[in-house]
Amino acid sequence: MSEFKMPDLGEGLQEVEIVSWHVNVGDNIIEDQPLLSVETDKAVVEVPAPQSGTVLELHAKEGELVAVGTVVAAFSDSSKGSGSVVGAVSEEAPEKQEKAVAFSSDFIPPPSALQTTAGGDRRSFGRPRLEAPAVTPAALATPEIRALAREKDIDLAIVTPTGVDNTLTVADVERAAAILESVDFEPLRGVRRAMAQNMTLSHLEVVPANIVDDADVTAWKEGTDVTIRLIRAIGKGCEASPSLNAWFDGRTPGRRLHKHVDLGIAVNSENGLFVPTLRNITKRNADDLRAGINAMREDVKARKIPAEELKGQTITLSNFGMMAGRHAQMVVVPPQVAIIGAGRIEKRPALDERDKVIAKRILPLSLSFDHRAVTGGEAATFLAAMQEDLARSE
């Protein structure tokens, strides 16, 4: 009998969620046949059977979170002796190892990216592995109170003390436990889990700064594709100020300026926020870009977007104005150094050259950047180049 252990689908990945099994107990399987689908970061990927055999046991259920290396299935081994471990690193099968790491993501760090290992281990994208600082409650608690909190699984950092000299009491812990029991707990999984990890990483690493302004788009013709115009303007901004089309290396420190603009486009969905990548935007025409955007949105909707398309962004666009909002302070996800946001287009009164009141169409722009890698002047130059291009009629 061979045991099937959940393989490492990405560097440092600790656990995945089983979406569905494609086999049942008793099924005969062949090598490379789809065995199960799992969700990792923001992609649903199929895990193939590493060899042929008959399914004997399935140890994990759909919807269950499984740690990498956990035995999830067992099957009879038609090609090797009993006791072999399927999915283990093997010198005889380098092609299996390639499959196991094919889904790694530079853009969306796995949970281990937020941890420090002995010896100062570094991530492959040049950033130190970080650990979120522990929250130390300011309130005082006796050993008995701490024991009660452990028994009820209560984090004392969220409990409000009412005792003398900021001391926690039994009633405080009991009250917190009652509140938590009265509301449903929803663990973050998949897309929302990856988003939470990225936001934590950004908070730990990035030195955020923000600059906002408006673009006059009165000259636009009816039916102008707003997203395509924004993409073109971002390309002009990167030409004028290449510092924003970069990755920052906090270890050196230093930055990597990219020759191509690979734009991440934030796509909202009921499952959470996806950021697929539109490659080499300055070398593609409007029709090609629109076709690429449409394909990405369909893939996101169907949850079939390739994992490769969720990494490698050099700068990101959030067109939140399609829903609501004028300006925003957005979050830069390292190693990127900038994200540009577009608000809702609206008509505003303005004065023409003869001081006559006229109506203008205004597109609000928000630029958030990492001040370690980008100066205020570079950010302003980028935004001014965008404004100039957006003001054109076509």
Secondary structure by P-SEA (a helix, b strand, c coil): ccccccccccccccbbbbccccccccccccccccccccccccbbbbbcccbbbbbcccccccccccccccccbbbbbccccccccccccccccaaaaaaaaccccccccccccccccccccccccccccccccbbbbcccccaaaaaaaaaacccccccccccccccccaaaaaaaaaaaaabbbbccccaaaaaaaaaaaaaaccbbbbbbbccccccccccccaaaaaaaaaaaaaaacccccbbbbccccbbbbbcccbbbbbbbccccbbbbbbcccccccaaaaaaaaaaaaaaaaaccccccccccccbbbbcccccccccccccccccccbbbbbcbbbbbbbcccccbbbbbbbbbbbbbbccccccaaaaaaaaaaaaaaaaccc
